[in-house]
Amino acid sequence: MNRDHLFPSYAPPELKFVHGQGSWLTEASGRKYLDFISGISVNTLGHAHPDLVAALHEQSQKLWHLSNMFDVPGQAELADRYCELTFADRIFFTNSGTESVECALKSARKYQAKAGHPERITIIGFEGAFHGRTYAAVNAAGNPNYLTDFGPALPGYAQAKFGDLSSVKALIDDTTAAIIIEPIQGEGGLRAASLEFLEGLRELCDANGLLLIYDEVQCGAGRTGRLFAHQWSDKAAPDIMATAKGVGGGFPMGMCFATEAVAKHMTPGTHGTTYGGNALASAVGAAVLNHLESPEFLAKVENSANYLTNALHGLKTTFPQLIADIRGKGLLTGFKLDGITNMDVRNASRDGGLLVGVAGDNVVRLAPPLNVAEAEIDTAVSILRGV
């Protein structure tokens, strides 16, 4: 595998995938692999879903790209649909999760400045968080591994303990603008925030004039059995939300959701994107939402998630000395290991024909397509059992 002219930022295995269908990938040798990482929670409906292929093909015959200098076909209609289904009044389209987070952070600070509090710039995040790789995003997360050798840390970011409301309260002062949290930490070890904790953050923000930002880039798009993970509670709605990955089903697309009170200040010149929400992305995103907005589809996701979680608990019962804990929620799930590394399990699973991911805290991460079949879950668990 010759990668001499690529940045050495990635270290992929010696595999050449040439075709995907549903939950399966085919390598150049002809061997099939069961894909339980889905491009890191991206391929919502699996590979080459016919509805998405048809939407992309149809739009590709008409118009690809205009830029946001002009009204993009399908963009406003898709925003209307998502606003109808969520807390949001307005949406800014992006190409990725970290761009959505960037928009969210800027929107929060802009809101405070326009509200007469330009001193409120600090964003409180959480230990173990991941918000993307742009400079603001890595500072919001505060992971030193992503900050080393990139110059001084940016001012205006602080991190509280995940799940600890008192540690959040201790950080709030006259310079605080907002709180940003992943309802389920992805890279941080699949730690799911309790609904009580999210509701407590909402109350804290209301009491202190702060904005609540959710990063649902990885845990959104139906992955927990609700359109977005925070919707398991009706008392924890955010002011701003960043999402991407699954909303595009494999086509690059992200969104920053916001209330009217926040979004109205992001006027022409305050923010922008060349490609965000282009005609191709809007068409595919609409096709994905056709599935995600269906109560029947989300009910199937919840049933599949319960089936997988029960199977993982069975593995834990069989291997109590190796599996310390079952993590995550819905079809963003996995298990924390003890006595063996997650990288070893990932590699052994791949050798057995199963693709899984890893996360912090020695966790093996599973994020299959949302339309995964029970028989495919059985196959995945069987391979893990043999590892």
Secondary structure as UniProt FT lines:
FT   TURN            4..5
FT   TURN            8..9
FT   STRAND          17..22
FT   STRAND          24..27
FT   TURN            28..29
FT   STRAND          32..35
FT   HELIX           38..41
FT   TURN            44..45
FT   HELIX           50..60
FT   TURN            61..62
FT   TURN            68..69
FT   TURN            73..74
FT   HELIX           75..85
FT   STRAND          90..94
FT   HELIX           97..114
FT   TURN            115..116
FT   TURN            118..119
FT   STRAND          122..126
FT   TURN            127..128
FT   HELIX           135..141
FT   HELIX           144..147
FT   TURN            148..149
FT   STRAND          157..160
FT   TURN            162..163
FT   HELIX           165..171
FT   TURN            174..175
FT   STRAND          176..181
FT   TURN            186..189
FT   HELIX           195..208
FT   STRAND          211..215
FT   TURN            217..219
FT   TURN            221..224
FT   HELIX           229..232
FT   STRAND          240..243
FT   HELIX           245..248
FT   TURN            249..250
FT   STRAND          254..258
FT   HELIX           260..263
FT   TURN            264..265
FT   TURN            268..269
FT   TURN            276..277
FT   HELIX           279..292
FT   HELIX           295..318
FT   TURN            320..322
FT   STRAND          323..329
FT   TURN            330..331
FT   STRAND          332..337
FT   HELIX           342..351
FT   TURN            352..353
FT   STRAND          354..355
FT   STRAND          357..359
FT   TURN            360..362
FT   STRAND          363..366
FT   TURN            370..371
FT   HELIX           374..386
//
